[in-house]
Amino acid sequence: MATDTTAANVSSPEVMASVNPSPCGDELVIADITCDDAWLSVRADDAPVLPDWR
């Protein structure tokens, strides 16, 4: 998998998340809306649960 290492000079990034339906099941999408193409997605069933990170 290739990694995009493009740097962005953003003073206040805005990151948002949503759960979107898809034919293969729900997907969690996380995106920095201040930067083009700065997003990732994972199947909602595979996404970590916040209390598990503590």
Residue frames relative to the residue before (quaternion, step in Angstrom):
aa qw qx qy qz dx dy dz
M 1.0000 0.0000 0.0000 0.0000 0.00 0.00 0.00
A 0.3510 -0.7384 0.5408 0.1979 3.58 -0.85 0.95
T 0.2579 -0.7514 0.5905 0.1424 3.52 -1.10 0.75
D 0.2924 -0.7362 0.5847 0.1751 3.55 -0.90 0.94
T 0.1164 -0.8295 0.5455 0.0291 3.58 -0.52 1.16
T 0.2464 0.7823 -0.5313 0.2123 3.58 1.13 0.60
A 0.2740 -0.7630 0.5655 0.1515 3.57 -0.84 1.00
A 0.1443 -0.7744 0.6110 0.0789 3.55 -1.09 0.72
N 0.2806 -0.7390 0.5897 0.1654 3.53 -1.03 0.81
V 0.1996 0.7769 -0.5599 0.2078 3.56 0.10 1.32
S 0.3732 -0.7607 0.4859 0.2146 3.56 -0.67 1.09
S 0.8079 0.0162 -0.0283 0.5885 3.61 1.03 -0.60
P 0.1829 -0.8029 0.5602 0.0894 3.54 -0.04 1.28
E 0.2049 -0.7510 0.6133 0.1339 3.54 -1.18 0.59
V 0.0827 -0.8003 0.5939 0.0035 3.54 -0.58 1.18
M 0.0416 -0.7912 0.6098 -0.0185 3.52 -0.92 1.01
A 0.1609 -0.7700 0.6088 0.1026 3.54 -1.24 0.44
S 0.0373 0.7791 -0.6257 0.0113 3.54 -1.19 0.57
V 0.3318 -0.6846 0.6032 0.2394 3.52 -1.30 0.38
N 0.0869 -0.8189 0.5672 -0.0132 3.54 -0.58 1.23
P 0.4231 -0.6867 0.5210 0.2792 3.59 -0.97 0.81
S 0.0142 0.7687 -0.6395 0.0016 3.55 -1.15 0.63
P 0.6724 -0.5004 0.3404 0.4261 3.61 -1.18 0.31
C 0.7079 0.4457 -0.2584 0.4832 3.61 1.12 -0.59
G 0.6996 -0.3874 0.2697 0.5364 3.61 1.26 -0.03
D 0.6817 -0.4939 0.3447 0.4153 3.57 -1.28 0.27
E 0.1504 -0.7761 0.6081 0.0720 3.56 -1.15 0.76
L 0.3187 -0.6963 0.6096 0.2050 3.55 -1.09 0.79
V 0.0745 -0.7879 0.6113 0.0075 3.56 -0.75 1.09
I 0.0759 -0.7670 0.6370 0.0157 3.57 -0.91 1.01
A 0.0453 0.8247 -0.5567 0.0888 3.57 -0.73 1.07
D 0.3118 -0.6670 0.6391 0.2224 3.53 -1.26 0.64
I 0.2457 -0.8258 0.4903 0.1312 3.59 -0.22 1.24
T 0.5955 0.5535 -0.3784 0.4425 3.62 1.24 0.05
C 0.7484 0.3260 -0.1792 0.5491 3.60 1.27 -0.11
D 0.4720 -0.6800 0.4847 0.2826 3.58 -0.86 0.97
D 0.8672 0.0995 -0.1005 0.4775 3.55 -1.11 0.82
A 0.4896 0.6242 -0.4578 0.4014 3.60 1.10 0.63
W 0.4438 0.6616 -0.4838 0.3624 3.55 0.21 1.32
L 0.0725 -0.7587 0.6423 0.0813 3.51 -1.34 0.24
S 0.1193 -0.7839 0.6036 0.0831 3.53 -1.23 0.42
V 0.0557 -0.7601 0.6472 0.0140 3.51 -1.28 0.55
R 0.5771 -0.5479 0.4469 0.4088 3.59 -1.12 0.52
A 0.5453 -0.6506 0.4193 0.3218 3.57 -0.84 0.97
D 0.6394 0.5335 -0.3289 0.4454 3.60 1.04 -0.72
D 0.7098 0.4433 -0.2502 0.4870 3.61 1.17 -0.56
A 0.5089 0.6662 -0.4192 0.3485 3.60 1.24 -0.21
P 0.4994 -0.6534 0.4680 0.3236 3.60 -0.98 0.77
V 0.3935 -0.6890 0.5607 0.2368 3.52 -1.20 0.61
L 0.5962 -0.6312 0.3631 0.3382 3.58 -0.84 1.01
P 0.6694 0.4864 -0.3396 0.4472 3.69 0.75 -0.81
D 0.6043 0.5639 -0.3602 0.4325 3.62 1.13 -0.53
W 0.6454 0.5298 -0.3128 0.4527 3.61 1.20 -0.48
R 0.5915 0.6035 -0.3669 0.3889 3.61 1.16 -0.38
